[in-house]
Amino acid sequence: MDGTTFLAIIGGGPAALMAAITAANVVHGISITICERNDRLGKKLLATGNGQCNLTHAIDVASLFGHFGNNGKFLRQAFNALSPEKTMEMFETWNLPLAIREDGKVFPASFHSGDVLQTLLEQIRKHDIHVLYNWHVNEVIRTTSGFTLINSHKESLTAKTLILATGGITYPATGSTGDGYAIASSLGHTIITPHPALTPVKTVDTSITQLSGVSFEDVIISKVNHTGTSILSKGSLLVTHEGLSGPAILHASRYVSTNDTISVCFIPGENKEVPDKQTFAKYLLALAATAGAKQLKTLLASLPISHSFIEWMLAKLHIDQNRKAAEISKIQYMSIAEVLVDSHFVVSLDSCLSKAMVTAGGVALTEIKTSSMESKICPHLFIVGELLDLDGDTGGFNLQVAWSTGYLAGLHAVKSIDR
C-alpha cells in the first residue's frame, strides 16, 4: 500500500501521540498519519512507572530545568508552551482524573497506565488521525516536496512534513530499538552515542552482591577519573544480586558508561559531604581509644551501617572482626575508613537496556530549534522526545519532555509549509 499524507509521524509513544493530537487541534481536517511498527500504540507507555504511569511532576517551570543536567535550558520554550500545570489541565479536560502525591509525582487517579493511554487514543479517534500498524519505517528519503517513507515491505508513504518520535534504545521489546537514530543520521544529524540511563548497574567486582537486599539510607556517589572525583548524586542505595541500584545509583547512571569507576561514600559527613579518609580514620582510632576492649565488629556497629556490611567489609580487608578494637593497627583503620567513605566499583551498563527507564544521548541539541523542535539541518523535519540528547531525573520528568516537545512540534509542523 502506497499513500500520501500532509504530516507523517514515525512512532506511537507519548511524544508522537501528543504531537498528532496538537497538530489536529491547530488545523482541523488536516491529513495526519502515525506510522507504528507495533500492532498497537503506546506499548512502552503502558510499562512506565511500573504500570502506574507517573505522567508528570507538580513543579513550576523555573524549577524544572535543574532536573535535566546541563541540557535543561534547551527545554525552556517547550516547557513554557506546555508546562506540567498545563499538561495536568489538558488531561483533566480530556476527562482523566489525576492524583498528586506528597512528593509531587502525578499519576492517573486509578494508578493505571492503561487509563492514560486510553485517554490519548480517544483523542486520536476523535480527530480521525490515521494509524498504520505494523508499519516499520526502514528508510526516509528527502524529496523536493517533502519526504518519502519506505517500510520493511517496500511500501511507501509521502508526506509534506515529518515528525520523528521513535524513542530511544531502552525497553527494546516495546519497539524502542534505536531506529530513529539511523533515520536522523541519514538526514544529516549528529548522534551523541546513546546509552542506558536511570538504570541499576552491574559491578565488575561481584563480592558486593553477597549483600543483595541490603540498603543504605544516605550515600554519595562520585565518578572517578584521572583528575579526581566529581559528585554525581546523593540518596539511598540498594545492593542487588548483580550490583547496585536505588535512587542514588539510578540518577548517577545518567553520567557513567561501561568500565567507568564510581566511588561510594557509605557514611557522609554532617553536611552531606564526603569526609576526608585520614580524618575519618582518626575518628575510628579515637573510638578505639575509648572502647579498646570491645570487639572490632561491636565498635563498628555504632556506625550507621548494617552488621552484614561490617562482616563483608572486614572479610574483604582480611581483618578479624572478633579482635579487640585496640589491637587493630592504624593502617587497618585507614583501610576501613577508605571502604566506608571511598569504596571504588568498576561498573557495567551492558545488558541494562531492558531495565533502564530512559536513554541518554541522542540527536545533538545544537541541531534542533528550541522554539519548534524543527531540524536546523533538514527543513520540515521535527525531532522530539527520547530521540533527543535529553534525559531527566525520575519522577515524571522524562514523560514531561515527551509531552512538551511533542506539543511544540505538533504546533509548528502544520505551520511549517504553505498547504
Secondary structure, DSSP 4 states (H G I P E B T S, - for coil): --EEEEEEEE--SHHHHHHHHHHHHHSTT--EEEE-SSSSS-TTGGGGGGGT---EE---HHHHGGGGGGGGGGGHHHHHHS-HHHHHHHHHHTT--EEE-TTSEEEETT--HHHHHHHHHHHHHHTT-EEETT--EEEEEEETTEEEEEETTS-EEEEEEEEE----SSSGGGT-SSHHHHHHHHTT--EEEEEEES--EEESSGGGGGGTT-EEEEEEEEEEETTEEEEEEEEEEEE-SSEEESHHHHHHGGG--TT-EEEEESS--TTS-PPPHHHHHHHHHHHHHHSTTSBHHHHHTTSSS-HHHHHHHHHHTT--TTSBGGGS-HHHHHHHHHHHH-EEEEEE-TT-TTT-SEEEEEE-GGGB-TTT-BBSSSTTEEE-GGGBS----TTTHHHHHHHHHHHHHHHHHTTSS--
